[in-house]
Every structure is written in C-alpha cells, then in structure tokens.
C-alpha cells in the first residue's frame, strides 16, 4: 500500500471513530502533571472508563455513542493538603446525554469556577445547582433563627413582629424554592437535567412548627413529590443521595444505640414501600441500603 492510500485509510478510520463518539473537552487551570480520570457514576460507585494526561491544561476525551446517559465524573487529582490529610481528590460531576461537551474550570475549585462552554444539559444543571446553593444557605440561616425562637418559647399566638417576620420569610423561601424547581424542570422537560432537578423537591415544613414537628412532617411527606421509577437515574448519585438524606432525618443526637437502630429500621421500611414502582430501581435501592 503506497503512502497516499495509507493516508486515505487512516483518514477514513479516524473519521469513522469520531462519527461513532461524542467529544468531551475540558480545560483545567493549574492542572498538575497527573492523568485526568473520566468515569461514570452509579449510586455511590465510581467506574473509571478512561484517563488522559492534560496537554497545556487541556484534555480531550471521546465518549462512545453507545455510552449510557447519566452522571459522569472527572477526577483531577489530589491537592497537597488532600494528600497529607488523606482527603478525596479534586473532581467534577456532570451530565452526559449524547452531546458534545466543552468545559473550563480550575484544579483549585472545579465546581465553583466552572464555565460550561458547550452542553445544554450541563448549562441548565449547573445553573440550577448554583441557585440551589443560594437557597440552602438562606434556608440554613432562617432555620437557625426560627429554631432559636422556638427554643426560647417565643413562637405562639402572641409572637412578636420579629418572630413572625422570620417565620414568614422561612415559609416564603421554601415556596420560592419549590416554584423555582418546578419552573426549571418544566421549561427544560426534554433534558435529562429536568429529571434530576425534580428530585430536589422537598416537603413544606411550616416554621410555626417546632424543629421536631417539622422533622416529623419531613419524614412523613418526603416521598410525596418524588418518583422513583426512572431507570436512567440509576446511572447517577441522585437516588442514593436522596435515600441517604432521608436516613439522616431519623438520627437524633440524643438517641441510644437501640433507638437509632429502631429509627433506621422504620426509615428503611418506608423507603422500600415508597420506591417499589419500578423493579430495577427497587433492586438498586435495596442493594444500596444493604451495602
């Protein structure tokens, strides 16, 4: 085979490979001289699929077209502090759903300094996560105020204006968050991100109730607005995160070991009864709970 023919064959082969895959291009400022690992997520498991050394802080992965859509992760390596303290490496979780992706970020703060250059899925997803972070910070601050007023016995028919205002703001913020989730999921319903966003819905917990009463409402109504039937979400940490979050609501600081075990048994019974609509999802959640 002469050089021209060989070049044509190589060109056709390269074109065939590119046509059968999607591209993932990531630029990472200050990336150390170690491979960037690409993997997919299934619950709390990380499954590596490829690794590359960045050239001038940039790595280009090919994701085969038959790859399962879901949550994927880029692992950039450990900071010096993480190496000394044996902490997790710097990483970034993102959505792959059959599209080319271009991301720019920093090794020092992969999520906080992320710029989605190309990918509608990830543009919507990370826009939501940024807003959710703001909601959670405000909710935490207001919840501390509301709990303080309850502990001091200041909540009741004769509550002062400051107490009423804090409770009103706390309740209003919950409703605002719920509306935001519904809006984001509704206007992006053709995206996988919308399914993830809908799973962030939570029960409304009236600030006029004590912390313990709100927790009881949370436990009772947690699954009312969530559907555990989408098999695609198995290929992410969405289901496992929601289950873990629910379990933590059954743990009280003053519980004895027996009380804690009884509470978790109660929680598991509720979880399994509320997540049995789809057999594959049910088995996935059951295995997660066992492990």
C-alpha positions as CSV (number, residue, x, y, z in Angstrom):
1,X,0.0,0.0,0.0
2,X,1.5,3.4,-1.0
3,X,1.7,6.4,1.3
4,X,-1.3,8.1,-0.3
5,X,-3.5,5.1,0.0
6,X,-2.4,4.6,3.6
7,X,-3.2,8.2,4.4
8,X,-6.7,7.9,3.0
9,X,-7.3,4.7,5.0
10,X,-6.2,6.4,8.2
11,X,-8.3,9.5,7.5
12,X,-11.4,7.3,6.9
13,X,-10.7,5.3,10.0
14,X,-10.3,8.4,12.1
15,X,-13.5,9.9,10.7
16,X,-15.3,6.7,11.4
17,X,-14.1,6.7,15.1
18,X,-15.1,10.3,15.5
19,X,-18.5,9.7,14.0
20,X,-19.1,6.9,16.5
21,X,-18.4,9.0,19.5
22,X,-19.0,12.3,21.3
23,X,-16.3,14.6,22.4
24,X,-15.6,15.9,25.9
25,X,-13.1,18.7,26.0
26,X,-12.0,20.0,29.4
27,X,-9.6,22.8,30.2
28,X,-8.3,22.9,33.8
29,X,-6.2,25.8,35.1
30,X,-3.3,24.7,37.3
31,X,-3.8,21.0,36.5
32,X,-0.9,19.1,38.0
33,X,1.2,16.6,35.9
34,X,-1.0,13.6,36.6
35,X,-3.8,11.9,34.5
36,X,-7.3,13.2,34.5
37,X,-9.6,10.2,35.0
38,X,-13.0,10.0,33.4
39,X,-15.6,7.7,34.9
40,X,-19.3,7.2,35.3
41,X,-21.4,7.2,38.5
42,X,-23.8,4.5,39.7
43,X,-25.1,5.3,43.1
44,X,-22.1,5.8,45.3
45,X,-19.8,3.8,43.0
46,X,-17.3,5.4,40.6
47,X,-16.5,3.3,37.5
48,X,-13.4,4.6,35.6
49,X,-13.6,4.5,31.8
50,X,-10.7,6.5,30.5
51,X,-7.7,8.6,31.6
52,X,-5.6,11.2,29.8
53,X,-2.7,13.5,30.6
54,X,-3.6,17.1,30.0
55,X,-1.6,19.0,27.4
56,X,-1.3,22.7,28.2
57,X,-4.1,22.2,30.8
58,X,-6.4,20.6,28.3
59,X,-7.7,17.1,27.8
60,X,-10.0,15.7,25.0
61,X,-11.9,12.5,25.7
62,X,-14.0,10.5,23.2
63,X,-17.3,9.1,24.6
64,X,-18.7,6.2,22.5
65,X,-22.2,6.8,21.1
66,X,-23.5,3.7,22.8
67,X,-22.5,5.0,26.3
68,X,-25.2,5.1,28.9
69,X,-26.5,8.7,29.6
70,X,-26.2,9.8,33.2
71,X,-23.8,11.3,35.7
72,X,-20.1,11.2,34.8
73,X,-17.1,12.4,36.8
74,X,-13.8,13.9,36.1
75,X,-11.1,13.3,38.7
76,X,-8.2,15.8,38.5
77,X,-6.0,14.5,41.4
78,X,-5.3,15.5,45.0
79,X,-4.2,18.8,46.3
80,X,-1.1,18.8,48.6
81,X,-3.4,19.2,51.6
82,X,-5.6,16.3,50.5
83,X,-2.6,14.1,50.1
84,X,-1.4,14.9,53.6
85,X,-4.9,14.6,55.2
86,X,-5.9,11.7,53.1
87,X,-9.0,13.6,51.7
88,X,-10.8,13.0,48.4
89,X,-9.3,14.3,45.1
90,X,-10.5,17.3,43.2
91,X,-13.4,16.2,41.0
92,X,-16.3,17.4,39.0
93,X,-19.6,15.5,38.3
94,X,-21.5,16.4,35.2
95,X,-24.2,15.1,32.8
96,X,-23.6,13.2,29.7
97,X,-26.6,12.8,27.4
98,X,-25.5,12.2,23.9
99,X,-24.0,15.6,23.1
100,X,-20.5,17.1,22.7
101,X,-19.3,18.9,25.9
102,X,-16.7,21.7,26.4
103,X,-15.9,22.7,30.0
104,X,-13.4,25.1,31.5
105,X,-12.6,25.1,35.2
106,X,-9.8,25.3,37.8
107,X,-8.0,22.5,39.7
108,X,-8.3,24.5,42.9
109,X,-12.2,24.8,42.7
110,X,-13.6,22.6,39.9
111,X,-17.3,23.2,40.6
112,X,-17.1,26.8,41.8
113,X,-15.0,28.0,38.9
114,X,-16.8,26.0,36.2
115,X,-17.7,27.5,32.8
116,X,-19.9,25.4,30.6
117,X,-18.8,26.4,27.1
118,X,-20.9,23.8,25.2
119,X,-23.6,21.5,26.6
120,X,-27.2,22.5,27.2
121,X,-27.6,19.7,29.8
122,X,-24.8,21.0,31.9
123,X,-25.6,24.7,31.4
124,X,-29.1,24.0,32.9
125,X,-27.8,21.6,35.6
126,X,-25.1,23.9,36.9
127,X,-27.3,26.9,36.8
128,X,-29.7,25.0,39.0
129,X,-27.0,23.9,41.4
130,X,-25.8,27.5,41.8
131,X,-29.2,28.7,42.6
132,X,-29.8,25.7,44.9
133,X,-26.7,26.6,46.8
134,X,-28.0,30.1,47.4
135,X,-31.4,28.7,48.6
136,X,-29.8,26.3,51.0
137,X,-27.6,29.0,52.5
138,X,-30.5,31.3,53.1
139,X,-32.7,28.4,54.4
140,X,-30.0,27.4,56.9
141,X,-29.7,31.0,58.2
142,X,-33.5,31.4,58.6
143,X,-33.9,27.9,60.1
144,X,-31.4,28.8,62.8
145,X,-33.5,31.9,63.6
146,X,-36.8,30.0,63.7
147,X,-35.3,27.3,65.9
148,X,-33.9,29.9,68.3
149,X,-37.3,31.5,68.7
150,X,-38.9,28.1,69.3
151,X,-36.2,27.1,71.9
152,X,-36.9,30.4,73.7
153,X,-40.7,29.8,73.7
154,X,-41.3,32.9,71.6
155,X,-43.5,31.2,69.0
156,X,-47.2,31.2,69.6
157,X,-50.4,33.4,69.4
158,X,-48.6,36.3,71.0
159,X,-45.4,36.1,68.8
160,X,-43.7,39.4,68.3
161,X,-43.2,41.1,64.9
162,X,-39.5,39.9,64.6
163,X,-40.6,36.3,65.2
164,X,-43.5,36.5,62.8
165,X,-41.2,38.0,60.1
166,X,-38.6,35.3,60.4
167,X,-41.2,32.5,60.2
168,X,-42.9,34.3,57.2
169,X,-39.5,34.6,55.4
170,X,-38.7,31.0,56.1
171,X,-42.0,29.8,54.7
172,X,-41.9,32.1,51.8
173,X,-38.4,30.9,50.9
174,X,-39.5,27.3,50.9
175,X,-42.3,28.1,48.4
176,X,-40.0,30.2,46.3
177,X,-37.6,27.3,46.1
178,X,-40.4,24.9,45.2
179,X,-41.6,27.2,42.4
180,X,-38.1,27.6,41.0
181,X,-37.6,23.8,40.9
182,X,-41.0,23.4,39.1
183,X,-40.1,26.2,36.6
184,X,-36.7,24.9,35.8
185,X,-37.9,21.3,35.3
186,X,-40.9,22.5,33.3
187,X,-39.1,24.7,30.8
188,X,-36.3,22.1,30.3
189,X,-38.5,19.0,30.3
190,X,-36.8,17.5,27.2
191,X,-33.4,17.4,29.1
192,X,-32.2,14.7,31.5
193,X,-31.3,17.6,33.9
194,X,-35.0,18.2,34.4
195,X,-35.4,14.7,35.9
196,X,-32.6,15.3,38.3
197,X,-33.9,18.8,39.2
198,X,-37.4,17.4,40.1
199,X,-35.8,15.0,42.6
200,X,-34.8,18.0,44.7
201,X,-38.4,18.7,45.7
202,X,-39.0,18.6,49.4
203,X,-42.0,18.8,51.8
204,X,-43.2,22.2,53.0
205,X,-42.3,22.4,56.7
206,X,-44.2,25.3,58.4
207,X,-41.9,27.5,60.5
208,X,-44.7,27.8,63.1
209,X,-43.9,24.1,64.0
210,X,-41.0,23.2,66.3
211,X,-37.9,21.6,64.8
212,X,-39.0,18.1,65.9
213,X,-42.5,18.6,64.4
214,X,-41.0,19.8,61.1
215,X,-38.8,16.8,61.1
216,X,-41.8,14.5,61.5
217,X,-43.6,16.3,58.6
218,X,-40.4,15.8,56.5
219,X,-40.3,12.1,57.3
220,X,-44.0,11.6,56.5
221,X,-44.2,13.6,53.3
222,X,-40.7,13.2,51.8
223,X,-41.7,10.9,49.0
224,X,-44.9,12.6,48.1
225,X,-43.5,14.7,45.2
226,X,-40.7,12.3,44.0
227,X,-40.9,9.5,41.6
228,X,-38.5,6.5,41.9
229,X,-39.4,5.0,38.6
230,X,-36.8,6.4,36.1
231,X,-34.2,3.8,35.4
232,X,-31.8,6.4,33.9
233,X,-31.4,7.9,37.3
234,X,-29.7,4.7,38.5
235,X,-26.7,5.9,36.5
236,X,-26.2,8.8,38.8
237,X,-26.0,9.6,42.5
238,X,-29.5,11.1,42.6
239,X,-31.3,8.1,44.1
240,X,-28.6,7.2,46.6
241,X,-28.2,10.8,47.7
242,X,-32.0,11.2,48.3
243,X,-32.1,7.9,50.3
244,X,-29.1,8.9,52.4
245,X,-30.6,12.4,53.0
246,X,-33.8,10.7,54.2
247,X,-32.0,8.3,56.5
248,X,-30.2,11.2,58.3
249,X,-33.6,12.6,59.3
250,X,-34.2,9.6,61.5
251,X,-31.0,10.1,63.5
252,X,-31.2,12.2,66.7
253,X,-28.2,13.2,68.7
254,X,-29.8,12.0,72.0
255,X,-30.7,8.6,70.7
256,X,-29.4,5.4,72.3
257,X,-27.9,2.8,70.0
258,X,-31.2,0.8,70.2
259,X,-33.3,3.8,69.4
260,X,-31.1,4.7,66.4
261,X,-31.4,1.1,65.1
262,X,-35.2,1.1,65.5
263,X,-35.4,4.5,63.8
264,X,-33.3,3.3,60.8
265,X,-35.4,0.1,60.5
266,X,-38.5,2.3,60.4
267,X,-36.9,4.5,57.7
268,X,-35.9,1.5,55.6
269,X,-39.4,0.1,55.7
270,X,-40.8,3.4,54.5
271,X,-38.1,3.7,51.8
272,X,-38.7,0.3,50.3
273,X,-42.5,0.8,50.3
274,X,-42.2,4.1,48.5
275,X,-39.7,3.0,45.9
276,X,-41.2,-0.2,44.5
277,X,-42.9,1.2,41.4
278,X,-40.0,0.0,39.1
279,X,-38.3,-3.3,39.8
280,X,-34.9,-2.3,38.6
281,X,-35.0,0.9,40.7
282,X,-36.3,-1.0,43.7
283,X,-33.4,-3.6,43.4
284,X,-30.9,-0.8,43.0
285,X,-32.1,1.0,46.2
286,X,-32.3,-2.3,48.1
287,X,-28.7,-3.1,47.2
288,X,-27.6,0.4,48.2
289,X,-29.3,0.0,51.6
290,X,-27.7,-3.4,52.1
291,X,-24.2,-2.2,51.2
